[in-house]
Amino acid sequence: MLCFRIVDFFLLVLSCSNYAYCQEGTSLNKVQFLDLMSRNGDMPRSQAEKALATVVHSISDALTVDTDLRLQGLGTFSVVEKEARKGRNPGTGEEITIPACRVVRFRPSKAIKEAIHG
């Protein structure tokens, strides 16, 4: 049940125009997000902190074993391999090689896309 409530919190953050710190062009920090979670989830802040830490840790654990993580109503997290590529040092203009790496991608659900686009 907790995971479904976390999804609701993410959706609320995307449409949090009721809160003074949610203004267009700004971003929420962790403290503000925890405040939002505790208010909307009717839970103490300490419980919201524990819930967020659990979700972040669980997402990290799932992704380290090369598993896609699909959360209905939120979206899909996946790990993809990026090939090495050429780039430029912005300070000197010198050409450099950017090494291959693994990156996390997030594809939002239809509900998230609709919340963003109105």
C-alpha positions in Angstrom: 0.0 0.0 0.0 2.9 2.4 0.8 4.2 2.2 -2.8 0.9 3.2 -4.3 0.8 6.2 -1.9 4.3 7.2 -3.1 3.0 7.2 -6.7 0.2 9.5 -5.6 2.8 11.8 -4.0 4.7 12.1 -7.2 1.5 13.0 -9.0 0.7 15.6 -6.4 4.1 17.2 -6.8 3.6 17.6 -10.5 0.4 19.5 -9.8 1.3 21.2 -6.5 0.1 24.7 -7.4 -1.6 25.0 -4.0 1.8 25.3 -2.2 3.8 28.6 -2.0 7.1 26.9 -2.9 5.6 25.3 -6.1 6.0 28.0 -8.6 6.6 27.7 -12.3 10.2 27.5 -13.2 11.3 26.4 -9.7 12.1 23.0 -8.4 11.3 21.2 -5.1 14.1 20.2 -2.9 14.0 17.1 -0.6 12.9 19.0 2.4 9.9 20.6 0.5 9.1 17.2 -1.0 9.0 15.5 2.4 6.8 18.3 3.7 4.4 17.7 0.8 4.5 13.9 1.5 3.8 14.3 5.2 0.9 16.7 4.6 -0.8 14.8 1.8 -0.1 11.4 3.3 -1.4 12.3 6.8 1.9 11.0 8.3 4.6 12.4 10.5 7.6 13.8 8.7 9.8 11.1 10.1 7.6 8.4 8.5 7.7 10.3 5.2 11.5 10.4 5.3 11.6 6.7 5.9 9.1 6.0 3.1 11.1 8.1 0.6 14.4 6.5 1.7 12.9 3.1 1.3 11.6 3.9 -2.2 14.9 5.4 -3.4 16.9 2.5 -2.0 14.5 -0.1 -3.6 14.7 1.6 -7.0 18.5 1.6 -6.7 18.6 -2.1 -5.8 16.3 -3.0 -8.7 18.3 -1.1 -11.2 21.7 -2.5 -10.1 20.6 -6.0 -11.1 19.8 -4.8 -14.7 16.0 -5.0 -14.2 13.5 -2.6 -15.6 11.3 -1.2 -12.9 7.7 -0.5 -13.9 5.6 1.3 -11.4 2.0 1.6 -12.6 0.9 5.2 -12.5 4.4 6.5 -12.2 6.5 5.1 -15.1 9.4 2.9 -16.0 13.0 3.1 -14.8 15.7 1.3 -16.9 19.4 1.2 -17.2 20.9 1.7 -20.7 24.5 1.5 -22.0 25.8 4.7 -23.6 28.7 4.2 -26.0 31.9 6.2 -25.8 31.7 9.4 -27.9 33.7 12.5 -28.8 33.1 15.7 -26.9 34.8 19.1 -26.3 36.2 20.6 -23.1 34.1 23.8 -22.8 37.0 25.7 -21.2 39.7 24.9 -23.7 37.8 23.7 -26.8 40.0 20.6 -26.8 38.5 17.4 -28.2 38.1 14.7 -25.6 36.7 11.2 -25.5 33.8 10.7 -23.2 33.9 7.1 -21.9 31.1 4.6 -22.3 28.8 4.4 -19.2 25.5 3.1 -17.9 22.8 5.6 -17.3 19.3 5.5 -15.7 16.4 6.4 -18.0 12.9 7.2 -16.8 9.9 7.0 -19.0 6.8 8.6 -17.4 3.4 6.9 -17.4 0.4 8.2 -19.3 -1.0 9.6 -16.0 2.3 11.6 -15.3 2.3 12.9 -18.9 -1.3 14.1 -18.6 -0.6 15.7 -15.3 2.3 17.7 -16.8 0.5 18.7 -20.0 -2.8 19.5 -18.3 
